[in-house]
Amino acid sequence: MPLDHYLTLGRSGLRVSPFALGAMTFGEDPGGAGSSVEESEKILSAYLDRGGNFIDTANIYTNGHSEKILGDHFAARPGSRDHVVLASKFFTNLFPGDPNGGGAGRASILAQLHESLRRLRTDHLDLYWLHNWDRHTPIEETLRTLDDLVRAGKIRYLGFSNTPAWVTAQAQTLTLLRGWTPLIALQVEYSLLARTVEGELAPLARDQGMALVPWSPLKNGFLSGKYRRGGEVTDSARAAFVGGPSEKEFDVIEAVAAIAGELGTTPAAVSMAWLRAREGTVVPIVGARRLEHLEGNLAGLDVQLTAEHLRTLDEISAPELNYPANMHGALAAMLQFAGATVDGYESTVYPPLTQSTVRY
């Protein structure tokens, strides 16, 4: 599947590449995890040259430098901005000491969007994400402000990131009842080593026709192929900050490596292919500090996992979900009524109810 084999993003007419390009590393970062302007340009150009059209950034990434690099790139190539889906995020306060410098209130959203558009050198965003839940602002204030911006033509579509399922469900219900712009996608942490999204958010997304846009699809590089049980990683900028995988995570890493060896590809490509095969519309974000990182991640477009591969990976990486999601799998099949067969399962634990067993 090439990058120009486009998908519709959720319940919308917005067509995007099967992998988005994450620009979190674009720009010099005090922590040393960022890419130079030159390297960022190489990564961006390589993605676009292969037909990619979905670019994701945020106002906080490298303190605004990421947005500026993207803006400068498109300004230097007249007309190119019109052919990409450009997404950014709001929430983080970039002005310490100013209580309204961040968050999801009306004044804050307007100010943050103004600055993002200025850095990106564009008059609109194709997708605007709430980067995190602002528990101090009524959700209707946030949604009404965003709807006003859609009607004004400054943003086209809306999405939430890192927000609880109950808040997201409340927000989507409000948009539908009040005729405001609905959410079309959720940006979430999702990978073979981070699957708790499957408890609440992923089912909500499927029910509401929202796409999932996973960040950290390689779990801090753990699934990149660099990590070996008992070994030490020295060429990762994040290793010093995030530590290493747990023993249980190494079980998953080794299963991924075995399948990669069988298919003649990389663990990163297998991990990305697994995400592509999930139910619903899933558009992973590929991040890269160097051009070779991008090329390694995009190899996931060429990998086709068999049913046996998927079953192996699903089982070895099965998440421990919180209540009540942990009651909705195999246990749900046991909780039959009157011994009936439901969804292909027959009750074997509880006997059929009879007049003698029912208590009134």
N, C-alpha and C positions, 0 to 999 in steps of 0.2 A: 504494500500500500504506500504510494508516494504521498508527500506532503500536500500535493494539490488534489488529493482525493478528499474533497471537503465534506464535512458533516454539518448538520444544522444543530446549533447550540440550544439544547432544550426545546421548549415549546416556543419557537421563534422562527423567523426567516433569516437569521444571522448564520452565515456559512463560514466555518472555520476549519483549519487544518486539524488532522487527527492528533497532532502534538502541538502544544503552545510553546513559545520560546519565553522562558522566564528571564527577566533582566535584573534580578535582584543583585547579581554580582557585577553589573556594569558600573564602572567608576571606582575610583580609589577609596578603599575602606580603611579606616584607622586600625582595624583588627587584622588587616592583611589578607582578607578573603576576597577582595574585589579584583576586578580586571582593569587593566589600563584602557584608556580611550581607544588606542590602536587595536588591542586585542578584542575589545567589545565590538568595534566596527567589523572586524573579521568574522566574528561569530554571527552578528546580525546579518551581514551580507551573505554568508553561507546559507543561513536559514532561508532568507528571502529568495536566493537564487534557486533553491530546490523547490520553490513553490509554496513555502510557508507563509501564512498571512496573519497569524494570531500571536500578538506580542503582549506580554503581561508585565507590568511594573507596579510601583507604588510610590507615593510621595516620600515615604521614609527611607526607601532603598538608597543606600550610600548618601544619605542626607540630601536627597534631591538630585544628585549627580546622575543617577540612572535616567531619570526623566529628561534631563538636559542633553545627555548623549543621544537619546532617541530623537529628541526634537531637532538637534543639530543635523543628525543624519538625514532626516526627511526634508528638512529645509534646504539642504544642499542638493536635493534631487527632486526638483519641482514635479508635482503630480504623483509622486510615489506614496505619499500619505494616504491618498484616496483609495489605495488598493490593499490596505492592511486593516485588520481589526485591532485597534489599539485600546488596551484596558489599563486602568490605574485604580488605586485604592485611596480611601480616606479613613481617618480615625486618629492616627498618632499625632501627638502634639509636638510640633517642630519648634515651638517658641516657649521654652521653659519660663515659668513665671506668669504666663498669660493663661488664665483659667479657661478662656474660650479659644485657645490656639489649637485645640484638637477636639476629638469626640464627634458625636453625630447629631448635634443640635443644628438648627437652621443657620445661624450666623456662622458657625464653624464650617459646615459643609460648603456654604457659598464661598468662604474665604479660601478653603483648601482647594476647591475646584479651580478657582481663579488662578492660584499659584501653579497648580499642575498644568493647566492649559498654557500658562505663560512659559513654563520650562519646556513643555512639549511642543511649543510653537504651532499650536493647532487651535481651531475654534470649537472643537467638540471631542468627546470621548465616545468610542463605540460601546464600551462596557465600563461601568463604574461600580466598584466593589466596596461594600462596607467591610473594612479590614478586621474589625472585631466588634463585639457587642458593647454598646454604651449603656450600661445598666442605670445611668443617671438621667437618661433622656427618654421620654415616652416614644415608643416605636412609631406611633402615628405621626409625630413631628418629623422624624427622620424620613418616613415614607412620603409624606406630603411634600416635603422639600425636594426629594428626589423626583417625584412626579412633576413638580413645577419645572424642574430643570430639563426633564424629557420634553415637556411641552414647549419649552423655550428653545429646544434644539441643541442644547449644550451637552447632553448625554443621550445615548440611544437606548441602551438596555441596562438592567440592574442585576446585581448578584450580591450574595452574602458570603462572608468568609469567617471561619472560626466562631460561629454563633450557635448557641444551643438549639436543638431541634424544636423545642417548645416555643422559643422566640421566633424562629423561622416560620413555623406553622402559623403562629399568630399573625405575623407580618403578611404572609401570603393570603391568609383569609381576609385581612383588612383590605388589601389591594383589590381582591375580587369583589368584595361587598361594596366598596366605595368607588369602584371604577378607576382606580389608580394603576400605574404601571406595575405589572407583576414581576416577580423574580424569575429569571430563566436559568440560573446556574448557581451552584454552591462550590466555593473553593475550599477544599478540605485536605487535611493530612491523610494520605492514603497510600499504602504500599503493602508488600508482602509482610513487612515487619510492623505495620500500623494499620490494623483492620477494625478497630473499634467503631469506626464510622458506620460499619454495617449494622450496628445495633439500632440506631434511630435515624440518622441523617440520610443514609443511602436509601432506606425504604421510603422516607418522606420525599426524596428527590424523584424516585421512580413514580410515586403516586401522583405527584404534581407536575410531572413532565419537565423536571429540571435536570440539566446536565451536571455531572460531577467533574470538577477540574482539580485533580490531585496535585498538591505541592509536596515536595520531598519524596518523589516516587522511588528514590533509591535509599531512603532513610539515612540521611546524612552521609551518603556514600557507602554505607555498610553493604549494599547490594551491587556495588560497582565492580567487584572482583578483586579489590585490593586487600580485603581482609581475609586472613587465614587463622584458624584456631591455633593459638600459641605463637602467632607471628606478631610483628610490630609494623604499623604503618607510619612511614616517615614523610611521604610526599603528599599528604592531605592537609590543606590549610585549616580544616575543621577538626582534625583529630585531637588537637590539644584542648579544644573547647567541649567536645561532645563525648570524649572518652571512646571506648570500644564496645563492640557487641557483647551481649550476655551469652551464657552457654546455650540458652534456648534459642536465641537469635542465630547463633552459629549453626544450629541444626537446620534452620531454614536456608542460611547462606550456603551450606554444603549441598543441600538438595538442589538449589538453583544452579550451583556450579556443575553438578553432575549432569543436569539437563543441558546446560550450555555446552559441555563437552560432547555430549551425544549429538547435538545439532551443529556443532562446529561454529558456535557463536560465543558471545560474551554473557556473563551473568547480568550485566546491565540491560542488554537487549532482551533477555528472557524475562527479567522483572518488568520491563516496560510492556512487553507483549502480554504478560499476565493481566496487567491493568486494562489493556485494550480489550481483553476478552471478558471483562466483567459485564454484568447485566446492566442494561440502560446505556445512556450516552456517557462515556468516560473519556475525557480529553486531558491526558497528563501534561504537566508543565515540565519541560526539560530545561535544566539549568546548566550552565557551563562557565568555568573560569578560563578555559582554554579551548581553542578550536577543536582539538582532538576529543575533548569531553563531549562536545556537541555531536560529533560524528559517531562516537560510540553509543550515545543515547538514541540517535536516530536509526541505528541498526535495528532497534526494536520494531520498526515498521516492516521489516522484511522477515520477521520470525513468525512462524505459524506453529503454535503449540497444539499437540494432539490432545484428545480427551483424557488419555492416561497421564500426560504431563500436567494438565490442569488439575486432575484429581489428586495427584501427588502433591502439588504445591498447595492446593486448598487444604488438604489434610494436615500437612506439616506446619502450616502457618495459621491454623484455625485459632481465632481470637477468643479470649475469655470476656464475654459480654456481661455488662451489668444488668441487674434486674430492672425492668421486666423482660428485656430482650432475651435473656437466657432461658426464658420459659416458652419462647415462641418457636423453638426448633423441634427436636425429636420429642421433647416432653409434651408439646402441644398435641402430637399425634396420639399420645397415650390418654389424654383427657377427653375421651370420646363420650358421647351421650347415647345411652341405650344400646351400646355395643355396635354402633353403626360404623361403616367405613367412611373415613373423611380424608380427602386428598391422597387416596391410595394406601392409607394405613388402616389396619384393623386393630381394634382394641384387644390387648392381651393382658392388661394389668387390672382393669376394672370390669367386673362382670356386668352384663346388661341389667338395667334397673327393672325390677318387677314390683308388683303390688305389695309383696311381703317385705321388700327392702326399702321402699320409700317411707320416710317418716314425715308425718303431717303435723 
